[in-house]
């Protein structure tokens, strides 16, 4: 009997236990590749069910400014950084699953892409969580914030805004942040964590590229100019401002155009728009 991918993605989204969530996502990907899941592109649910997103009781969620910073030269400081990265990846699993189940009427490749993102984010979380445990800590031992999911909630009724402001904005910031974080870990002697960040950066370039692909697809479908549409959505939804330094090489690999890269650098003459 064929099962419905998007219903199962919703089930995975509501699971609270991180290991169970990761396991179900991996199984969904395997089943999808085996052809035993129907990509029910037309399925539309009238309202979000309760329990979205499923997450454990800890970490405690606080405002970003209240997440405590610790010195990197201590094991606890490195663990706090690894925990923060694991928390981002856990939220990224949920946002990819949400992109699968929530938006009806997209091409089948859209659901393939976002299920693949969910699978890779689950892998990233597992790598970081396993390393965190070698440092003597567990996921949930430090506080976390909810900024990524808050933007997911803001864009729940508009797939165009979702593609513009989650993968192309918030996740793209990870492309910028990863190289300096890797250097800090190397300086602290944590070569295993640095190697994990290499894997994450490689895959996240692909995730941002997926966001770019579907943002541009939707702009073309609605005859919208991409850069002005992005700027409008960024202001409408009060997305975080884009600040340098930017990993321009990674962003280019992720599908940002030369004009968009100039926009980021504040080249007004190239875009006719003041950089955010």
Secondary structure per residue as TSV (DSSP state, phi and psi in degrees):
chain	resnum	aa	ss	phi	psi
A	1	X	-	360.0	129.2
A	2	X	-	-75.2	135.0
A	3	X	E	-105.3	157.0
A	4	X	E	-91.6	119.5
A	5	X	H	-57.8	-47.3
A	6	X	H	-70.9	-32.9
A	7	X	H	-63.9	-40.5
A	8	X	H	-71.5	-33.1
A	9	X	H	-63.1	-39.2
A	10	X	H	-64.2	-40.4
A	11	X	H	-60.7	-44.4
A	12	X	H	-63.3	-37.2
A	13	X	H	-61.5	-34.1
A	14	X	H	-83.9	-9.2
A	15	X	-	-70.2	133.1
A	16	X	-	-88.8	-37.3
A	17	X	-	-72.3	122.5
A	18	X	H	-59.1	-42.0
A	19	X	H	-66.8	-40.2
A	20	X	H	-66.0	-39.1
A	21	X	H	-62.0	-48.1
A	22	X	H	-61.7	-40.4
A	23	X	H	-64.6	-43.6
A	24	X	H	-66.7	-38.8
A	25	X	H	-62.0	-43.7
A	26	X	H	-61.7	-40.4
A	27	X	H	-66.4	-39.7
A	28	X	H	-61.6	-41.9
A	29	X	H	-63.8	-44.6
A	30	X	H	-62.2	-43.5
A	31	X	H	-66.8	-37.2
A	32	X	H	-62.4	-46.0
A	33	X	H	-64.0	-31.5
A	34	X	H	-78.1	-8.0
A	35	X	T	81.8	19.0
A	36	X	-	-98.5	6.6
A	37	X	E	-117.8	134.4
A	38	X	E	-86.1	129.1
A	39	X	-	-87.5	91.5
A	40	X	-	-81.2	77.7
A	41	X	T	-65.7	-22.3
A	42	X	T	-93.1	-8.8
A	43	X	-	-61.0	127.4
A	44	X	-	-130.8	127.4
A	45	X	-	-98.8	140.4
A	46	X	S	-68.1	-33.1
A	47	X	S	-151.0	156.9
A	48	X	-	-68.7	130.9
A	49	X	-	-70.2	167.1
A	50	X	S	-68.4	156.2
A	51	X	S	85.7	23.3
A	52	X	-	-108.7	126.5
A	53	X	S	-89.0	154.2
A	54	X	-	-73.5	127.5
A	55	X	-	-153.6	156.6
A	56	X	-	-70.3	167.0
A	57	X	S	-62.3	-31.8
A	58	X	-	-121.5	145.7
A	59	X	S	-77.0	152.5
A	60	X	-	-67.7	134.4
A	61	X	B	-94.9	126.4
A	62	X	-	-131.1	170.7
A	63	X	-	-62.0	144.7
A	64	X	G	-50.8	-37.7
A	65	X	G	-69.8	-15.1
A	66	X	G	-95.9	-4.2
A	67	X	S	-71.2	118.1
A	68	X	-	-69.9	134.0
A	69	X	-	-95.3	142.7
A	70	X	-	-129.6	155.6
A	71	X	-	-66.5	134.4
A	72	X	T	-72.2	-16.9
A	73	X	T	-80.1	-3.7
A	74	X	S	-104.7	150.1
A	75	X	H	-56.4	-37.7
A	76	X	H	-67.1	-37.1
A	77	X	H	-65.0	-42.7
A	78	X	H	-65.6	-39.7
A	79	X	H	-63.2	-38.2
A	80	X	H	-63.1	-39.4
A	81	X	H	-67.2	-46.0
A	82	X	H	-60.8	-39.4
A	83	X	H	-63.0	-43.3
A	84	X	H	-61.1	-40.6
A	85	X	H	-68.1	-40.9
A	86	X	H	-61.9	-37.7
A	87	X	H	-65.1	-40.3
A	88	X	H	-61.1	-44.3
A	89	X	H	-67.4	-36.3
A	90	X	H	-63.1	-44.3
A	91	X	H	-63.9	-33.5
A	92	X	H	-68.5	-32.6
A	93	X	H	-58.4	-49.0
A	94	X	H	-63.4	-40.7
A	95	X	H	-67.7	-34.9
A	96	X	H	-68.0	-42.2
A	97	X	H	-63.2	-38.8
A	98	X	H	-63.8	-39.4
A	99	X	H	-63.3	-31.4
A	100	X	H	-70.9	-51.2
A	101	X	H	-84.0	-30.5
A	102	X	H	-75.8	-38.1
A	103	X	-	-103.7	111.1
A	104	X	-	-85.1	161.8
A	105	X	S	80.6	9.3
A	106	X	-	-87.8	161.0
A	107	X	-	-61.3	156.2
A	108	X	H	-58.5	-35.9
A	109	X	H	-60.5	-28.9
A	110	X	H	-59.3	-46.3
A	111	X	H	-70.2	-35.3
A	112	X	H	-59.7	-47.6
A	113	X	H	-60.8	-47.0
A	114	X	H	-76.7	-26.3
A	115	X	H	-67.8	-38.9
A	116	X	H	-62.3	-41.5
A	117	X	H	-59.8	-45.6
A	118	X	H	-58.5	-42.7
A	119	X	H	-62.3	-43.6
A	120	X	H	-72.1	-35.6
A	121	X	H	-65.7	-37.1
A	122	X	H	-63.4	-39.4
A	123	X	H	-63.2	-44.2
A	124	X	H	-60.6	-45.9
A	125	X	H	-59.1	-44.3
A	126	X	H	-62.6	-42.0
A	127	X	H	-60.2	-47.3
A	128	X	H	-68.9	-40.6
A	129	X	H	-66.1	-40.6
A	130	X	H	-63.1	-41.8
A	131	X	H	-67.5	-38.3
A	132	X	H	-57.2	-40.0
A	133	X	H	-67.4	-31.2
A	134	X	H	-67.4	-19.6
A	135	X	T	-90.3	-0.2
A	136	X	T	92.1	18.1
A	137	X	-	-129.6	164.8
A	138	X	-	-122.1	156.0
A	139	X	T	-62.3	126.3
A	140	X	T	109.8	-10.6
A	141	X	S	-73.9	-18.9
A	142	X	S	-120.8	160.4
A	143	X	-	-71.4	160.7
A	144	X	B	-139.2	172.1
A	145	X	-	-120.4	172.5
A	146	X	-	-121.0	23.1
A	147	X	H	-61.1	-41.3
A	148	X	H	-63.2	-46.6
A	149	X	H	-69.0	-30.4
A	150	X	H	-60.0	-38.3
A	151	X	H	-72.3	-32.5
A	152	X	H	-59.1	-44.2
A	153	X	H	-66.2	-40.4
A	154	X	H	-61.0	-32.1
A	155	X	T	-104.4	21.8
A	156	X	T	-69.6	-17.2
A	157	X	T	-104.6	6.5
A	158	X	-	-146.7	103.5
A	159	X	H	-65.1	-31.3
A	160	X	H	-63.6	-46.3
A	161	X	H	-64.1	-37.9
A	162	X	H	-60.0	-48.6
A	163	X	I	-65.4	-36.2
A	164	X	I	-69.2	-41.5
A	165	X	I	-107.4	-13.6
A	166	X	I	-98.5	-69.8
A	167	X	I	-67.4	-41.3
A	168	X	I	-78.2	-17.5
A	169	X	I	-115.2	-67.3
A	170	X	I	-70.2	-46.7
A	171	X	I	-69.6	-33.0
A	172	X	H	-63.9	-26.6
A	173	X	H	-63.1	-27.6
A	174	X	H	-64.8	-31.7
A	175	X	H	-62.8	-36.7
A	176	X	H	-74.3	-37.1
A	177	X	H	-82.1	-25.3
A	178	X	H	-64.4	-46.7
A	179	X	H	-57.7	-46.9
A	180	X	H	-66.0	-32.9
A	181	X	H	-65.0	-40.3
A	182	X	H	-60.3	-42.6
A	183	X	H	-63.2	-39.3
A	184	X	H	-62.4	-41.3
A	185	X	H	-67.8	-39.4
A	186	X	H	-64.1	-41.8
A	187	X	H	-63.2	-30.8
A	188	X	T	-83.5	-2.8
A	189	X	T	86.3	11.0
A	190	X	-	-96.6	80.4
A	191	X	H	-72.3	-29.3
A	192	X	H	-66.0	-44.3
A	193	X	H	-64.1	-38.5
A	194	X	H	-62.5	-38.8
A	195	X	H	-66.5	-35.6
A	196	X	H	-64.1	-39.7
A	197	X	H	-65.1	-31.2
A	198	X	H	-61.8	-42.6
A	199	X	H	-63.6	-45.4
A	200	X	H	-63.2	-44.6
A	201	X	H	-61.8	-43.5
A	202	X	H	-56.6	-47.6
A	203	X	H	-73.9	-36.1
A	204	X	H	-67.5	-29.3
A	205	X	H	-57.7	-43.2
A	206	X	H	-65.6	-35.8
A	207	X	H	-68.1	-43.2
A	208	X	H	-65.4	-36.6
A	209	X	H	-60.8	-37.7
A	210	X	H	-64.2	-42.9
A	211	X	H	-60.6	-43.1
A	212	X	H	-61.8	-43.4
A	213	X	H	-57.6	-48.3
A	214	X	H	-80.8	-27.8
A	215	X	H	-62.9	-46.9
A	216	X	H	-69.3	-35.3
A	217	X	H	-59.3	-46.0
A	218	X	H	-68.9	-39.6
A	219	X	H	-60.4	-46.1
A	220	X	H	-62.9	-40.3
A	221	X	H	-63.0	-32.6
A	222	X	T	-103.9	11.0
A	223	X	T	54.5	49.2
A	224	X	-	-109.9	143.1
A	225	X	-	-79.9	127.5
A	226	X	H	-64.5	-48.0
A	227	X	H	-69.0	-42.8
A	228	X	H	-68.5	-33.6
A	229	X	H	-66.6	-43.4
A	230	X	H	-59.7	-45.3
A	231	X	H	-63.3	-40.4
A	232	X	H	-63.5	-44.8
A	233	X	H	-67.2	-38.4
A	234	X	H	-59.9	-40.6
A	235	X	H	-75.6	-40.5
A	236	X	H	-60.3	-41.2
A	237	X	T	-98.8	5.8
A	238	X	T	53.4	51.0
A	239	X	-	-69.3	154.2
A	240	X	-	-58.0	144.6
A	241	X	-	-67.7	147.2
A	242	X	-	-89.7	121.0
A	243	X	-	-125.6	143.5
A	244	X	S	-73.0	166.6
A	245	X	-	-80.0	149.4
A	246	X	-	-108.5	143.0
A	247	X	-	-86.6	81.7
A	248	X	H	-64.4	-35.0
A	249	X	H	-64.3	-44.9
A	250	X	H	-67.7	-39.7
A	251	X	H	-65.3	-36.3
A	252	X	H	-64.8	-43.3
A	253	X	H	-61.6	-29.9
A	254	X	T	-82.6	1.8
A	255	X	T	101.5	6.8
A	256	X	-	-72.5	136.6
A	257	X	-	-75.7	166.1
A	258	X	H	-60.4	-39.2
A	259	X	H	-62.7	-39.5
A	260	X	H	-67.8	-37.1
A	261	X	H	-67.3	-37.8
A	262	X	H	-65.5	-37.5
A	263	X	H	-57.7	-45.7
A	264	X	H	-60.8	-38.1
A	265	X	T	-80.4	-2.3
A	266	X	T	83.6	25.2
A	267	X	-	-82.5	88.4
A	268	X	H	-62.1	-37.6
A	269	X	H	-65.1	-26.4
A	270	X	H	-81.6	-23.3
A	271	X	H	-119.3	-21.9
A	272	X	S	74.7	11.5
A	273	X	S	-132.5	138.9
A	274	X	-	-73.0	131.9
A	275	X	-	-63.1	145.9
A	276	X	-	-66.1	360.0
